[in-house]
Every structure is written in structure tokens, then in C-alpha cells.
């Protein structure tokens, strides 16, 4: 069973941008994710280790958003790579 997990409206304060004001003052960024993964094992086991742990997903995104980037595309690429490393069972990630 392939399942989609949506995490919406995760808000992070970060200093992304190319202008001096953006990098000095920062801004609030909103991140929405759709994660697709096979979760048959979690359905049967009811065990957190067999699923995508939302708290860990949030911490991964938070960690990557805390690293200043000139381009949001760069920050998004880091988030995607970190999520794939943390959850190799992910089939797709929409950011």
C-alpha cells in the first residue's frame, strides 16, 4: 500500500536571499511537503519505526532551513536530499 503523507504550513524563520537585508533580517518561510512511501508494514505493525516519523521530518526540514542560502532552490535541494537520506523508503517527495 503506497500512502501519501502531507505536512502543510510548517513555518521557519530563516535568512535566505541575495540582498543584504534578506540575509541580515531574515523572513518567515512556509514549507509544504507531500511524501509518498509504501507503508504496508506500518499498517500491520502499528510501530513508529515502520513509518515516516513526522517529528523527524520536521526536524530535518528545520535543520536545513536554518542554513542560510542565497536561493530557495538550493535550500529545497538540501531538504530533498536530507529527507531521501533519512527515509530511503520514500518513493516521491513534493516540496
TIMI-2910 file (N, C-alpha, C, CB; in pm, 1 decimal, decimal comma, always signed):
<rs>
+----------+----------+----------+----------+----------+----------+----------+----------+----------+----------+----------+----------+------+
!      n_x !      n_y !      n_z !     ca_x !     ca_y !     ca_z !      c_x !      c_y !      c_z !     cb_x !     cb_y !     cb_z ! resn !
+----------+----------+----------+----------+----------+----------+----------+----------+----------+----------+----------+----------+------+
!    +83,6 !   -117,2 !     +0,0 !     +0,0 !     +0,0 !     +0,0 !    +88,8 !   +124,4 !     +0,0 !    -95,5 !     -0,7 !   +121,3 !  Unk !
!    +77,0 !   +201,8 !   -104,4 !   +150,8 !   +327,6 !   -113,6 !    +63,0 !   +439,1 !    -57,7 !   +193,2 !   +358,2 !   -261,2 !  Unk !
!   +121,5 !   +518,8 !    +29,6 !    +46,6 !   +622,6 !   +100,3 !   +114,0 !   +757,8 !    +79,5 !    +35,9 !   +589,8 !   +251,6 !  Unk !
!    +32,9 !   +861,8 !    +74,0 !    +86,2 !   +997,8 !    +71,0 !    +64,8 !  +1062,1 !   +207,3 !    +18,9 !  +1082,3 !    -41,4 !  Unk !
!   +169,4 !  +1121,4 !   +259,1 !   +165,1 !  +1193,1 !   +385,9 !   +187,8 !  +1340,2 !   +354,4 !   +272,2 !  +1138,4 !   +488,2 !  Unk !
!    +96,7 !  +1425,4 !   +398,6 !   +109,0 !  +1568,6 !   +373,0 !   +139,4 !  +1642,3 !   +502,6 !    -19,7 !  +1623,8 !   +308,6 !  Unk !
!   +241,4 !  +1723,3 !   +499,3 !   +274,0 !  +1812,8 !   +610,4 !   +262,6 !  +1953,6 !   +554,7 !   +418,8 !  +1784,2 !   +670,9 !  Unk !
!   +167,8 !  +2028,9 !   +606,2 !   +138,2 !  +2160,0 !   +549,9 !   +166,6 !  +2272,7 !   +648,9 !     -6,7 !  +2165,8 !   +505,6 !  Unk !
!   +205,8 !  +2384,6 !   +593,6 !   +221,7 !  +2510,0 !   +667,0 !   +323,6 !  +2500,2 !   +780,5 !    +88,5 !  +2553,6 !   +722,6 !  Unk !
!   +434,4 !  +2432,1 !   +754,6 !   +544,0 !  +2432,3 !   +851,6 !   +616,0 !  +2566,3 !   +835,5 !   +643,1 !  +2309,0 !   +829,9 !  Unk !
!   +625,1 !  +2642,6 !   +943,1 !   +683,1 !  +2777,3 !   +935,9 !   +821,3 !  +2780,3 !  +1000,1 !   +590,8 !  +2879,7 !  +1004,4 !  Unk !
!   +913,4 !  +2845,6 !   +928,2 !  +1051,4 !  +2857,0 !   +974,9 !  +1100,9 !  +2998,8 !   +950,7 !  +1143,1 !  +2753,8 !   +903,8 !  Unk !
!  +1169,8 !  +3053,1 !  +1048,1 !  +1236,2 !  +3181,8 !  +1031,5 !  +1377,3 !  +3152,0 !   +982,2 !  +1237,5 !  +3265,7 !  +1166,0 !  Unk !
!  +1415,6 !  +3215,6 !   +871,9 !  +1547,5 !  +3187,8 !   +814,4 !  +1599,2 !  +3310,4 !   +740,4 !  +1541,3 !  +3066,2 !   +719,2 !  Unk !
!  +1728,1 !  +3309,3 !   +713,0 !  +1794,2 !  +3420,2 !   +642,5 !  +1836,3 !  +3375,7 !   +502,8 !  +1917,6 !  +3470,7 !   +722,3 !  Unk !
!  +1737,6 !  +3354,8 !   +415,9 !  +1764,8 !  +3318,1 !   +277,4 !  +1747,7 !  +3441,7 !   +189,5 !  +1671,0 !  +3202,7 !   +230,2 !  Unk !
!  +1826,2 !  +3451,3 !    +85,0 !  +1810,8 !  +3560,7 !     -9,9 !  +1944,6 !  +3613,7 !    -56,8 !  +1730,1 !  +3672,3 !    +51,6 !  Unk !
!  +1937,8 !  +3701,7 !   -155,7 !  +2060,3 !  +3756,7 !   -213,8 !  +2089,8 !  +3898,8 !   -167,0 !  +2050,9 !  +3754,4 !   -364,2 !  Unk !
!  +1989,2 !  +3969,0 !   -121,2 !  +2013,3 !  +4107,4 !    -78,2 !  +2064,6 !  +4110,5 !    +65,7 !  +1883,9 !  +4191,7 !    -90,5 !  Unk !
!  +2141,9 !  +4212,2 !    +99,1 !  +2194,0 !  +4223,2 !   +236,1 !  +2083,4 !  +4223,0 !   +341,9 !  +2276,5 !  +4349,9 !   +249,7 !  Unk !
!  +1971,1 !  +4287,9 !   +311,2 !  +1861,7 !  +4291,5 !   +408,4 !  +1804,9 !  +4151,7 !   +432,7 !  +1750,5 !  +4385,8 !   +360,1 !  Unk !
!  +1787,7 !  +4074,6 !   +326,4 !  +1734,6 !  +3938,3 !   +341,8 !  +1826,0 !  +3852,7 !   +428,8 !  +1716,4 !  +3872,0 !   +204,5 !  Unk !
!  +1955,5 !  +3865,7 !   +407,8 !  +2049,1 !  +3782,2 !   +483,5 !  +2069,5 !  +3831,6 !   +626,2 !  +2182,3 !  +3776,8 !   +412,5 !  Unk !
!  +2042,3 !  +3958,8 !   +650,1 !  +2060,3 !  +4015,2 !   +784,1 !  +1931,8 !  +4005,3 !   +866,9 !  +2105,1 !  +4161,5 !   +774,2 !  Unk !
!  +1818,5 !  +4041,5 !   +807,7 !  +1691,6 !  +4047,9 !   +880,3 !  +1618,9 !  +3913,6 !   +879,1 !  +1602,1 !  +4155,7 !   +820,2 !  Unk !
!  +1623,5 !  +3843,1 !   +768,1 !  +1553,8 !  +3715,5 !   +757,1 !  +1405,7 !  +3733,0 !   +729,6 !  +1572,7 !  +3635,3 !   +882,8 !  Unk !
!  +1336,8 !  +3620,8 !   +726,3 !  +1194,6 !  +3620,5 !   +694,1 !  +1134,3 !  +3488,9 !   +740,7 !  +1171,1 !  +3641,4 !   +541,8 !  Unk !
!  +1002,8 !  +3483,5 !   +742,3 !   +933,2 !  +3358,3 !   +773,0 !   +902,6 !  +3287,8 !   +641,7 !   +801,8 !  +3384,1 !   +855,1 !  Unk !
!   +937,6 !  +3160,4 !   +634,6 !   +913,5 !  +3078,1 !   +516,7 !   +816,5 !  +2966,8 !   +553,5 !  +1046,4 !  +3019,7 !   +460,7 !  Unk !
!   +728,5 !  +2934,1 !   +460,2 !   +631,1 !  +2827,0 !   +480,8 !   +668,8 !  +2710,7 !   +390,0 !   +484,9 !  +2876,1 !   +452,0 !  Unk !
!   +677,6 !  +2591,9 !   +447,9 !   +714,0 !  +2471,5 !   +373,2 !   +597,3 !  +2373,6 !   +377,8 !   +843,6 !  +2406,2 !   +430,9 !  Unk !
!   +558,8 !  +2323,9 !   +261,0 !   +458,2 !  +2218,7 !   +248,6 !   +524,4 !  +2098,5 !   +183,3 !   +334,0 !  +2267,0 !   +165,8 !  Unk !
!   +496,2 !  +1980,8 !   +234,9 !   +553,9 !  +1857,6 !   +181,2 !   +445,9 !  +1754,4 !   +153,5 !   +657,4 !  +1800,2 !   +277,9 !  Unk !
!   +465,2 !  +1678,4 !    +47,2 !   +387,0 !  +1557,3 !    +23,0 !   +488,7 !  +1445,1 !     +5,7 !   +291,3 !  +1571,4 !   -104,4 !  Unk !
!   +483,9 !  +1348,8 !    +95,3 !   +576,7 !  +1235,7 !    +93,5 !   +500,7 !  +1111,1 !    +51,9 !   +644,4 !  +1215,5 !   +232,6 !  Unk !
!   +555,2 !  +1035,8 !    -41,9 !   +492,1 !   +912,2 !    -87,5 !   +582,3 !   +795,6 !    -50,6 !   +465,0 !   +915,4 !   -241,1 !  Unk !
!   +522,7 !   +696,2 !    +16,2 !   +601,7 !   +581,3 !    +61,5 !   +513,0 !   +458,3 !    +74,9 !   +671,2 !   +612,1 !   +196,0 !  Unk !
!   +573,0 !   +339,3 !    +59,9 !   +499,0 !   +216,2 !    +86,7 !   +495,3 !   +194,4 !   +238,4 !   +564,4 !    +93,1 !    +13,1 !  Unk !
!   +376,6 !   +187,8 !   +293,9 !   +365,6 !   +178,8 !   +439,5 !   +286,6 !    +56,4 !   +485,9 !   +300,7 !   +303,9 !   +493,6 !  Unk !
!   +290,4 !    -51,7 !   +407,7 !   +219,8 !   -173,9 !   +445,8 !   +264,1 !   -224,4 !   +582,5 !   +241,7 !   -282,1 !   +341,2 !  Unk !
!   +394,8 !   -219,7 !   +605,6 !   +449,3 !   -270,9 !   +731,2 !   +394,1 !   -192,4 !   +850,0 !   +603,0 !   -264,4 !   +729,7 !  Unk !
!   +387,5 !    -61,0 !   +837,9 !   +334,7 !    +22,6 !   +946,3 !   +186,6 !     -3,8 !   +970,5 !   +356,1 !   +170,5 !   +914,4 !  Unk !
!   +112,2 !    -26,5 !   +863,3 !    -30,6 !    -56,6 !   +877,0 !    -49,5 !   -183,5 !   +959,1 !    -97,2 !    -71,9 !   +738,2 !  Unk !
!    +33,6 !   -283,1 !   +934,6 !    +21,8 !   -411,0 !  +1005,4 !    +80,3 !   -406,5 !  +1146,1 !    +90,3 !   -519,9 !   +926,2 !  Unk !
!   +190,5 !   -333,8 !  +1164,5 !   +263,4 !   -341,1 !  +1291,6 !   +221,0 !   -238,2 !  +1396,0 !   +408,5 !   -325,1 !  +1265,5 !  Unk !
!   +170,5 !   -123,5 !  +1352,2 !   +138,3 !    -12,9 !  +1443,0 !   +263,1 !    +32,8 !  +1518,3 !    +28,2 !    -54,9 !  +1542,8 !  Unk !
!   +379,5 !    +24,5 !  +1451,2 !   +508,3 !    +57,5 !  +1512,0 !   +566,3 !   +181,4 !  +1443,0 !   +607,3 !    -63,1 !  +1501,9 !  Unk !
!   +604,0 !   +279,7 !  +1521,3 !   +659,0 !   +404,4 !  +1468,4 !   +783,0 !   +381,1 !  +1382,2 !   +693,0 !   +498,3 !  +1582,5 !  Unk !
!   +860,9 !   +279,9 !  +1413,5 !   +982,5 !   +250,0 !  +1336,5 !   +951,9 !   +206,5 !  +1192,9 !  +1062,6 !   +141,2 !  +1406,5 !  Unk !
!   +827,1 !   +167,7 !  +1165,2 !   +789,9 !   +117,6 !  +1033,2 !   +724,7 !   +223,0 !   +944,4 !   +696,9 !     +1,2 !  +1048,2 !  Unk !
!   +724,3 !   +346,8 !   +988,6 !   +657,6 !   +451,2 !   +911,3 !   +749,2 !   +571,6 !   +892,0 !   +527,7 !   +494,1 !   +980,5 !  Unk !
!   +694,5 !   +676,7 !   +837,8 !   +765,7 !   +803,3 !   +824,3 !   +731,3 !   +885,4 !   +949,1 !   +726,1 !   +879,9 !   +689,9 !  Unk !
!   +828,7 !   +906,5 !  +1034,2 !   +806,8 !   +978,1 !  +1159,7 !   +797,0 !  +1128,1 !  +1131,3 !   +921,3 !   +948,5 !  +1261,5 !  Unk !
!   +678,3 !  +1184,9 !  +1150,9 !   +655,0 !  +1326,3 !  +1119,4 !   +746,2 !  +1418,6 !  +1198,6 !   +510,2 !  +1362,6 !  +1146,3 !  Unk !
!   +773,4 !  +1382,5 !  +1323,7 !   +860,3 !  +1466,0 !  +1407,6 !  +1001,5 !  +1471,7 !  +1349,8 !   +864,2 !  +1412,0 !  +1552,5 !  Unk !
!  +1049,0 !  +1359,5 !  +1297,8 !  +1182,2 !  +1355,8 !  +1236,7 !  +1181,9 !  +1435,8 !  +1106,4 !  +1226,8 !  +1209,2 !  +1210,4 !  Unk !
!  +1075,7 !  +1423,4 !  +1027,3 !  +1064,5 !  +1502,2 !   +903,9 !  +1075,3 !  +1650,8 !   +937,4 !   +930,1 !  +1472,1 !   +830,3 !  Unk !
!  +1000,5 !  +1693,9 !  +1037,0 !  +1002,9 !  +1834,9 !  +1077,0 !  +1144,0 !  +1878,2 !  +1116,5 !   +905,6 !  +1859,2 !  +1193,9 !  Unk !
!  +1212,0 !  +1796,7 !  +1194,7 !  +1347,3 !  +1831,5 !  +1239,8 !  +1445,9 !  +1838,7 !  +1123,5 !  +1396,3 !  +1729,7 !  +1342,8 !  Unk !
!  +1431,5 !  +1749,9 !  +1025,4 !  +1517,8 !  +1753,1 !   +906,7 !  +1496,6 !  +1884,4 !   +830,4 !  +1488,8 !  +1631,1 !   +814,1 !  Unk !
!  +1369,9 !  +1920,1 !   +808,3 !  +1340,3 !  +2044,1 !   +736,2 !  +1390,1 !  +2164,8 !   +816,3 !  +1188,0 !  +2056,3 !   +708,8 !  Unk !
!  +1366,6 !  +2164,2 !   +945,6 !  +1411,7 !  +2274,0 !  +1032,8 !  +1563,7 !  +2291,9 !  +1025,5 !  +1368,9 !  +2247,6 !  +1178,7 !  Unk !
!  +1635,7 !  +2181,0 !  +1030,5 !  +1782,3 !  +2185,9 !  +1024,5 !  +1830,0 !  +2247,0 !   +892,5 !  +1841,5 !  +2044,5 !  +1041,6 !  Unk !
!  +1771,0 !  +2204,3 !   +782,1 !  +1813,2 !  +2254,6 !   +650,8 !  +1771,6 !  +2400,2 !   +629,5 !  +1754,6 !  +2167,4 !   +539,8 !  Unk !
!  +1655,7 !  +2438,1 !   +681,4 !  +1611,4 !  +2577,2 !   +667,9 !  +1698,8 !  +2672,1 !   +749,1 !  +1465,6 !  +2590,8 !   +711,7 !  Unk !
!  +1763,3 !  +2622,6 !   +852,4 !  +1848,7 !  +2706,4 !   +937,3 !  +1980,9 !  +2743,0 !   +869,7 !  +1876,8 !  +2635,2 !  +1068,5 !  Unk !
!  +2014,3 !  +2674,1 !   +761,0 !  +2138,4 !  +2702,9 !   +688,3 !  +2108,4 !  +2811,6 !   +584,6 !  +2196,5 !  +2572,7 !   +619,4 !  Unk !
!  +2168,3 !  +2930,1 !   +597,9 !  +2139,2 !  +3038,1 !   +503,2 !  +2175,1 !  +2999,1 !   +359,2 !  +2215,5 !  +3164,7 !   +543,2 !  Unk !
!  +2086,8 !  +3036,3 !   +267,2 !  +2107,9 !  +3011,9 !   +124,2 !  +2069,7 !  +3136,6 !    +46,8 !  +2025,7 !  +2889,2 !    +74,8 !  Unk !
!  +2140,0 !  +3162,0 !    -61,0 !  +2101,9 !  +3272,7 !   -147,9 !  +1972,5 !  +3239,4 !   -221,9 !  +2214,8 !  +3304,5 !   -248,1 !  Unk !
!  +1962,0 !  +3113,6 !   -265,4 !  +1846,8 !  +3071,5 !   -345,5 !  +1760,6 !  +2971,4 !   -269,8 !  +1893,3 !  +3010,6 !   -477,9 !  Unk !
!  +1628,7 !  +2988,8 !   -279,7 !  +1537,1 !  +2891,8 !   -218,9 !  +1551,3 !  +2755,0 !   -285,6 !  +1391,3 !  +2941,1 !   -229,4 !  Unk !
!  +1587,1 !  +2755,1 !   -413,7 !  +1607,6 !  +2628,4 !   -483,7 !  +1718,6 !  +2546,7 !   -417,7 !  +1641,2 !  +2653,7 !   -631,3 !  Unk !
!  +1821,4 !  +2615,9 !   -371,5 !  +1932,1 !  +2548,2 !   -304,2 !  +1885,1 !  +2488,0 !   -171,8 !  +2049,0 !  +2646,2 !   -280,1 !  Unk !
!  +1809,8 !  +2565,6 !    -95,3 !  +1755,4 !  +2515,1 !    +31,7 !  +1662,9 !  +2396,5 !     +6,0 !  +1679,2 !  +2627,0 !   +107,4 !  Unk !
!  +1579,6 !  +2406,2 !    -96,2 !  +1487,8 !  +2296,6 !   -129,5 !  +1564,6 !  +2171,1 !   -169,3 !  +1393,1 !  +2338,3 !   -243,1 !  Unk !
!  +1670,7 !  +2187,3 !   -245,8 !  +1752,2 !  +2072,2 !   -284,8 !  +1814,8 !  +2002,8 !   -165,7 !  +1860,4 !  +2115,2 !   -380,4 !  Unk !
!  +1861,1 !  +2081,2 !    -69,0 !  +1917,2 !  +2022,6 !    +53,6 !  +1810,3 !  +1947,7 !   +132,5 !  +1980,3 !  +2131,9 !   +141,5 !  Unk !
!  +1690,5 !  +2005,7 !   +140,8 !  +1580,6 !  +1939,6 !   +212,0 !  +1548,8 !  +1806,3 !   +145,9 !  +1454,7 !  +2029,7 !   +215,1 !  Unk !
!  +1536,3 !  +1805,4 !    +14,6 !  +1505,6 !  +1681,1 !    -57,8 !  +1613,0 !  +1575,7 !    -34,0 !  +1491,6 !  +1708,6 !   -208,4 !  Unk !
!  +1739,0 !  +1614,9 !    -45,5 !  +1848,9 !  +1519,4 !    -26,0 !  +1850,2 !  +1465,2 !   +116,6 !  +1983,8 !  +1585,5 !    -58,1 !  Unk !
!  +1828,8 !  +1552,1 !   +214,3 !  +1830,8 !  +1508,9 !   +354,4 !  +1714,6 !  +1414,5 !   +385,0 !  +1825,4 !  +1630,6 !   +447,8 !  Unk !
!  +1597,3 !  +1442,7 !   +329,3 !  +1482,6 !  +1353,6 !   +351,6 !  +1505,5 !  +1217,4 !   +286,6 !  +1353,6 !  +1417,2 !   +296,5 !  Unk !
!  +1563,6 !  +1216,4 !   +165,9 !  +1593,6 !  +1089,1 !    +99,5 !  +1695,9 !  +1008,8 !   +178,5 !  +1644,9 !  +1113,6 !    -42,8 !  Unk !
!  +1795,2 !  +1076,8 !   +235,3 !  +1895,7 !  +1008,0 !   +317,0 !  +1834,5 !   +951,9 !   +444,7 !  +2010,3 !  +1103,1 !   +351,8 !  Unk !
!  +1746,1 !  +1027,9 !   +506,6 !  +1685,4 !   +987,8 !   +633,4 !  +1580,4 !   +879,2 !   +614,3 !  +1622,9 !  +1108,1 !   +702,0 !  Unk !
!  +1504,8 !   +888,4 !   +505,6 !  +1396,3 !   +793,7 !   +478,2 !  +1414,4 !   +734,1 !   +338,0 !  +1257,0 !   +863,8 !   +490,6 !  Unk !
!  +1502,7 !   +635,5 !   +323,2 !  +1527,9 !   +579,3 !   +190,3 !  +1405,6 !   +512,1 !   +127,9 !  +1640,0 !   +479,8 !   +198,6 !  Unk !
!  +1304,2 !   +481,3 !   +208,5 !  +1183,5 !   +417,5 !   +156,1 !  +1093,0 !   +515,1 !    +80,5 !  +1106,0 !   +354,1 !   +269,4 !  Unk !
!  +1122,6 !   +644,3 !    +85,3 !  +1040,0 !   +741,5 !    +13,7 !  +1047,0 !   +717,6 !   -136,8 !  +1084,6 !   +884,9 !    +46,8 !  Unk !
!   +930,3 !   +712,7 !   -198,8 !   +921,4 !   +695,3 !   -343,4 !   +917,9 !   +829,6 !   -415,3 !   +797,6 !   +613,6 !   -379,4 !  Unk !
!   +858,7 !   +929,8 !   -349,7 !   +847,7 !  +1063,0 !   -409,1 !   +836,6 !  +1166,6 !   -298,3 !   +725,7 !  +1071,9 !   -504,7 !  Unk !
!   +886,9 !  +1286,1 !   -329,3 !   +877,4 !  +1399,4 !   -237,6 !   +835,6 !  +1520,6 !   -319,5 !  +1013,5 !  +1425,0 !   -162,2 !  Unk !
!   +727,4 !  +1584,9 !   -279,0 !   +686,1 !  +1711,2 !   -340,0 !   +708,8 !  +1820,3 !   -237,2 !   +535,8 !  +1707,4 !   -387,3 !  Unk !
!   +775,5 !  +1925,8 !   -280,1 !   +809,5 !  +2035,1 !   -188,9 !   +758,4 !  +2164,9 !   -245,3 !   +961,3 !  +2043,1 !   -165,0 !  Unk !
+----------+----------+----------+----------+----------+----------+----------+----------+----------+----------+----------+----------+------+
</rs>
